[in-house]
């Protein structure tokens, strides 16, 4: 995982268990953590090398005004890290989709 505070201070992505990231508040809530885990399983079962897969948290200036937390699944390629999908679960989006 590559939380925003590590990006801001120029650090590298680090391995951390997803449950620990949720319990420490790095990932905003359990639902978002669940979907990050599901996406990880999906991408690795597709054949994406887990050593070339990371989840990068959006910086404050990258997030939608209504978002509480947002993560990109990124895959490392010969072009660098490439965003392959965005994970964002919040009450605003759920409410909009229900309506």
MDTraj code that builds the backbone (N, CA, C; nanometers):
import mdtraj as md
import numpy as np

residues = "UNK UNK UNK UNK UNK UNK UNK UNK UNK UNK UNK UNK UNK UNK UNK UNK UNK UNK UNK UNK UNK UNK UNK UNK UNK UNK UNK UNK UNK UNK UNK UNK UNK UNK UNK UNK UNK UNK UNK UNK UNK UNK UNK UNK UNK UNK UNK UNK UNK UNK UNK UNK UNK UNK UNK UNK UNK UNK UNK UNK UNK UNK UNK UNK UNK UNK UNK UNK UNK UNK UNK UNK UNK UNK UNK UNK UNK UNK UNK UNK UNK UNK UNK UNK UNK UNK UNK UNK UNK UNK UNK UNK UNK UNK UNK UNK UNK UNK UNK".split()
xyz = np.array([
    [0.0850, -0.1174, 0.0000],
    [0.0000, 0.0000, 0.0000],
    [0.0893, 0.1233, 0.0000],
    [0.0335, 0.2298, -0.0560],
    [0.1073, 0.3542, -0.0677],
    [0.0195, 0.4687, -0.0158],
    [0.0111, 0.4808, 0.1188],
    [-0.0735, 0.5845, 0.1786],
    [-0.0239, 0.7251, 0.1451],
    [-0.1141, 0.8206, 0.1532],
    [-0.0788, 0.9583, 0.1154],
    [0.0336, 1.0162, 0.2000],
    [0.0385, 0.9853, 0.3299],
    [0.1441, 1.0448, 0.4126],
    [0.2829, 0.9976, 0.3691],
    [0.2933, 0.8763, 0.3182],
    [0.4221, 0.8276, 0.2685],
    [0.4576, 0.8942, 0.1358],
    [0.3586, 0.9235, 0.0538],
    [0.3834, 0.9931, -0.0725],
    [0.4324, 1.1352, -0.0467],
    [0.3660, 1.2046, 0.0465],
    [0.3995, 1.3437, 0.0766],
    [0.5422, 1.3553, 0.1286],
    [0.5863, 1.2588, 0.2071],
    [0.7203, 1.2642, 0.2648],
    [0.8242, 1.1914, 0.1805],
    [0.7881, 1.1560, 0.0570],
    [0.8841, 1.0981, -0.0367],
    [0.9258, 0.9556, -0.0060],
    [0.8465, 0.8843, 0.0708],
    [0.8773, 0.7458, 0.1037],
    [0.8249, 0.6526, -0.0050],
    [0.8591, 0.5273, 0.0053],
    [0.8138, 0.4262, -0.0902],
    [0.6925, 0.3523, -0.0350],
    [0.6234, 0.2838, -0.1246],
    [0.5119, 0.1986, -0.0822],
    [0.5657, 0.0882, 0.0082],
    [0.4843, 0.0479, 0.1054],
    [0.5254, -0.0560, 0.2003],
    [0.4184, -0.1638, 0.2072],
    [0.4634, -0.2841, 0.2395],
    [0.3687, -0.3939, 0.2617],
    [0.3042, -0.3755, 0.3989],
    [0.1733, -0.3870, 0.4004],
    [0.0987, -0.3826, 0.5257],
    [-0.0259, -0.4686, 0.5053],
    [-0.0620, -0.5420, 0.6067],
    [-0.1834, -0.6230, 0.5975],
    [-0.3041, -0.5300, 0.5897],
    [-0.4003, -0.5692, 0.5091],
    [-0.5176, -0.4857, 0.4862],
    [-0.5949, -0.4599, 0.6155],
    [-0.6125, -0.5628, 0.6963],
    [-0.6820, -0.5454, 0.8238],
    [-0.6123, -0.4460, 0.9141],
    [-0.4805, -0.4484, 0.9128],
    [-0.4025, -0.3531, 0.9917],
    [-0.4207, -0.2115, 0.9372],
    [-0.4234, -0.1972, 0.8051],
    [-0.4433, -0.0652, 0.7435],
    [-0.5796, -0.0078, 0.7819],
    [-0.6807, -0.0932, 0.7890],
    [-0.8140, -0.0477, 0.8296],
    [-0.8137, -0.0121, 0.9777],
    [-0.7580, -0.0989, 1.0616],
    [-0.7604, -0.0736, 1.2065],
    [-0.6788, 0.0494, 1.2457],
    [-0.5743, 0.0804, 1.1694],
    [-0.4926, 0.1994, 1.1975],
    [-0.5499, 0.3259, 1.1340],
    [-0.6589, 0.3119, 1.0572],
    [-0.7208, 0.4280, 0.9949],
    [-0.6544, 0.4737, 0.8662],
    [-0.5609, 0.3943, 0.8141],
    [-0.4979, 0.4279, 0.6857],
    [-0.6026, 0.4156, 0.5758],
    [-0.6779, 0.3057, 0.5785],
    [-0.7958, 0.2889, 0.4925],
    [-0.9146, 0.3328, 0.5763],
    [-0.9976, 0.4203, 0.5208],
    [-1.1022, 0.4901, 0.5945],
    [-1.2057, 0.4008, 0.6614],
    [-1.2423, 0.2879, 0.5995],
    [-1.3477, 0.2051, 0.6585],
    [-1.3370, 0.0607, 0.6106],
    [-1.4064, -0.0279, 0.6812],
    [-1.3999, -0.1712, 0.6508],
    [-1.4555, -0.2052, 0.5129],
    [-1.5575, -0.1345, 0.4695],
    [-1.6162, -0.1629, 0.3380],
    [-1.5152, -0.1360, 0.2278],
    [-1.4483, -0.0230, 0.2357],
    [-1.3451, 0.0088, 0.1374],
    [-1.2322, -0.0938, 0.1453],
    [-1.1936, -0.1326, 0.2657],
    [-1.0916, -0.2363, 0.2826],
    [-1.1328, -0.3675, 0.2183],
    [-1.2586, -0.4041, 0.2350],
    [-1.3103, -0.5267, 0.1735],
    [-1.2942, -0.5218, 0.0217],
    [-1.3331, -0.4105, -0.0390],
    [-1.3250, -0.4010, -0.1847],
    [-1.1813, -0.3926, -0.2346],
    [-1.0926, -0.3318, -0.1587],
    [-0.9503, -0.3339, -0.1952],
    [-0.9023, -0.4785, -0.1976],
    [-0.9413, -0.5560, -0.0977],
    [-0.9041, -0.6978, -0.0928],
    [-0.9603, -0.7768, -0.2097],
    [-1.0860, -0.7515, -0.2436],
    [-1.1480, -0.8219, -0.3573],
    [-1.0790, -0.7868, -0.4888],
    [-1.0447, -0.6607, -0.5067],
    [-0.9754, -0.6186, -0.6293],
    [-0.8374, -0.6825, -0.6357],
    [-0.7685, -0.6893, -0.5211],
    [-0.6375, -0.7551, -0.5168],
    [-0.6499, -0.9004, -0.5629],
    [-0.7468, -0.9719, -0.5084],
    [-0.7669, -1.1120, -0.5478],
    [-0.8016, -1.1238, -0.6958],
    [-0.8885, -1.0376, -0.7441],
    [-0.9283, -1.0396, -0.8848],
    [-0.8075, -1.0182, -0.9758],
    [-0.7289, -0.9153, -0.9481],
    [-0.6154, -0.8833, -1.0351],
    [-0.5070, -0.9909, -1.0300],
    [-0.4795, -1.0448, -0.9119],
    [-0.3768, -1.1493, -0.9039],
    [-0.4248, -1.2786, -0.9691],
    [-0.5538, -1.3078, -0.9603],
    [-0.6069, -1.4270, -1.0281],
    [-0.6101, -1.4100, -1.1798],
    [-0.6127, -1.2855, -1.2258],
    [-0.6009, -1.2590, -1.3695],
    [-0.4577, -1.2793, -1.4188],
    [-0.3647, -1.2857, -1.3238],
    [-0.2254, -1.3063, -1.3610],
    [-0.1347, -1.1872, -1.3362],
    [-0.1878, -1.0806, -1.2758],
    [-0.1039, -0.9655, -1.2427],
    [-0.0083, -1.0076, -1.1314],
    [0.1197, -0.9822, -1.1519],
    [0.2230, -1.0147, -1.0535],
    [0.2021, -0.9295, -0.9282],
    [0.1846, -0.9940, -0.8129],
    [0.1591, -0.9187, -0.6900],
    [0.2748, -0.8269, -0.6523],
    [0.3949, -0.8552, -0.7034],
    [0.5097, -0.7679, -0.6772],
    [0.5025, -0.6401, -0.7611],
    [0.4172, -0.6395, -0.8626],
    [0.4019, -0.5223, -0.9503],
    [0.2643, -0.4573, -0.9345],
    [0.2001, -0.4859, -0.8235],
    [0.0669, -0.4332, -0.7948],
    [0.0725, -0.3563, -0.6636],
    [0.0153, -0.2380, -0.6636],
    [0.0066, -0.1607, -0.5392],
    [-0.1237, -0.0819, -0.5379],
    [-0.1612, -0.0407, -0.4187],
    [-0.2780, 0.0438, -0.4004],
    [-0.2288, 0.1776, -0.3469],
    [-0.2515, 0.2825, -0.4258],
    [-0.2038, 0.4166, -0.3917],
    [-0.3219, 0.5036, -0.3501],
    [-0.3099, 0.5608, -0.2308],
    [-0.4149, 0.6483, -0.1796],
    [-0.4054, 0.7847, -0.2484],
    [-0.5207, 0.8392, -0.2856],
    [-0.5214, 0.9715, -0.3473],
    [-0.4736, 1.0765, -0.2479],
    [-0.3980, 1.1724, -0.2983],
    [-0.3601, 1.2882, -0.2182],
    [-0.4841, 1.3756, -0.1998],
    [-0.4804, 1.4638, -0.1011],
    [-0.5966, 1.5482, -0.0716],
    [-0.6419, 1.6280, -0.1937],
    [-0.5471, 1.6752, -0.2741],
    [-0.5834, 1.7571, -0.3904],
    [-0.6295, 1.6735, -0.5103],
    [-0.6291, 1.5418, -0.4986],
    [-0.6742, 1.4529, -0.6058],
    [-0.8153, 1.3986, -0.5817],
    [-0.8658, 1.4183, -0.4615],
    [-0.9934, 1.3557, -0.4250],
    [-1.1124, 1.4429, -0.4629],
    [-1.2228, 1.3767, -0.4935],
    [-1.3483, 1.4481, -0.5164],
    [-1.3903, 1.5166, -0.3865],
    [-1.4616, 1.6263, -0.3976],
    [-1.4991, 1.7033, -0.2788],
    [-1.5847, 1.6228, -0.1809],
    [-1.6547, 1.5224, -0.2290],
    [-1.7435, 1.4436, -0.1432],
    [-1.6785, 1.3147, -0.0929],
    [-1.5563, 1.2863, -0.1356],
    [-1.4924, 1.1584, -0.1027],
    [-1.4263, 1.1632, 0.0346],
    [-1.4441, 1.0570, 0.1100],
    [-1.3765, 1.0431, 0.2385],
    [-1.2406, 0.9763, 0.2213],
    [-1.2291, 0.8888, 0.1229],
    [-1.1045, 0.8166, 0.0968],
    [-1.1121, 0.7600, -0.0444],
    [-0.9986, 0.7467, -0.1087],
    [-0.9966, 0.6963, -0.2457],
    [-0.8602, 0.6343, -0.2740],
    [-0.8602, 0.5179, -0.3352],
    [-0.7381, 0.4443, -0.3667],
    [-0.7382, 0.4025, -0.5126],
    [-0.6206, 0.4045, -0.5741],
    [-0.6022, 0.3521, -0.7094],
    [-0.5307, 0.2186, -0.7020],
    [-0.5770, 0.1217, -0.7792],
    [-0.4983, 0.0002, -0.8020],
    [-0.4046, 0.0347, -0.9165],
    [-0.2748, 0.0204, -0.8944],
    [-0.1745, 0.0538, -0.9952],
    [-0.0885, -0.0680, -1.0257],
    [-0.0516, -0.0798, -1.1521],
    [0.0327, -0.1901, -1.1975],
    [0.1608, -0.1311, -1.2542],
    [0.2742, -0.1857, -1.2120],
    [0.4030, -0.1385, -1.2624],
    [0.4305, -0.2018, -1.3983],
    [0.4650, -0.1183, -1.4939],
    [0.4981, -0.1658, -1.6283],
    [0.6285, -0.0996, -1.6723],
    [0.6664, -0.1233, -1.7955],
    [0.7873, -0.0597, -1.8483],
    [0.7708, 0.0922, -1.8581],
    [0.6484, 0.1412, -1.8487],
    [0.6192, 0.2849, -1.8515],
    [0.6096, 0.3449, -1.7116],
    [0.6298, 0.2654, -1.6094],
    [0.6137, 0.3103, -1.4715],
    [0.4836, 0.2564, -1.4138],
    [0.4360, 0.3196, -1.3079],
    [0.3125, 0.2771, -1.2423],
    [0.1927, 0.3328, -1.3176],
    [0.1014, 0.2446, -1.3551],
    [-0.0152, 0.2825, -1.4341],
    [-0.1419, 0.2505, -1.3544],
    [-0.2282, 0.3502, -1.3421],
    [-0.3561, 0.3315, -1.2738],
    [-0.4450, 0.2403, -1.3570],
    [-0.4975, 0.1356, -1.2943],
    [-0.5877, 0.0477, -1.3695],
    [-0.7313, 0.0586, -1.3203],
    [-0.7540, 0.1013, -1.1962],
    [-0.8897, 0.1293, -1.1504],
    [-0.8870, 0.2071, -1.0210],
    [-1.0002, 0.2686, -0.9907],
    [-1.0135, 0.3537, -0.8725],
    [-1.1123, 0.2892, -0.7765],
    [-1.0776, 0.2901, -0.6474],
    [-1.1671, 0.2377, -0.5441],
    [-1.2096, 0.3526, -0.4541],
    [-1.3388, 0.3789, -0.4537],
    [-1.3916, 0.4868, -0.3708],
    [-1.5307, 0.4463, -0.3268],
    [-1.5479, 0.4264, -0.1992],
    [-1.6781, 0.3904, -0.1443],
    [-1.7122, 0.4955, -0.0399],
    [-1.8205, 0.5660, -0.0583],
    [-1.8645, 0.6604, 0.0434],
    [-2.0161, 0.6724, 0.0384],
    [-2.0722, 0.7306, 0.1402],
    [-2.2177, 0.7375, 0.1512],
    [-2.2802, 0.8193, 0.0394],
    [-2.2125, 0.9241, -0.0051],
    [-2.2666, 1.0064, -0.1133],
    [-2.2872, 0.9221, -0.2388],
    [-2.1869, 0.8443, -0.2759],
    [-2.1975, 0.7632, -0.3971],
    [-2.3051, 0.6560, -0.3828],
    [-2.3113, 0.5944, -0.2656],
    [-2.4136, 0.4922, -0.2424],
    [-2.5528, 0.5549, -0.2542],
    [-2.5722, 0.6708, -0.1936],
    [-2.7008, 0.7401, -0.1995],
    [-2.7381, 0.7739, -0.3439],
    [-2.6442, 0.8261, -0.4208],
    [-2.6707, 0.8627, -0.5602],
    [-2.7092, 0.7399, -0.6416],
    [-2.6403, 0.6288, -0.6206],
    [-2.6697, 0.5081, -0.6978],
    [-2.8020, 0.4432, -0.6563],
    [-2.8405, 0.4588, -0.5327],
    [-2.9683, 0.4041, -0.4862],
    [-3.0844, 0.4811, -0.5484],
    [-3.0692, 0.6122, -0.5601],
    [-3.1760, 0.6967, -0.6164],
    [-3.1901, 0.6638, -0.7608],
])
top = md.Topology()
chain = top.add_chain()
for i, resn in enumerate(residues, 1):
    res = top.add_residue(resn, chain, resSeq=i)
    for name in ("N", "CA", "C"):
        top.add_atom(name, md.element.get_by_symbol(name[0]), res)
traj = md.Trajectory(xyz[None], top)
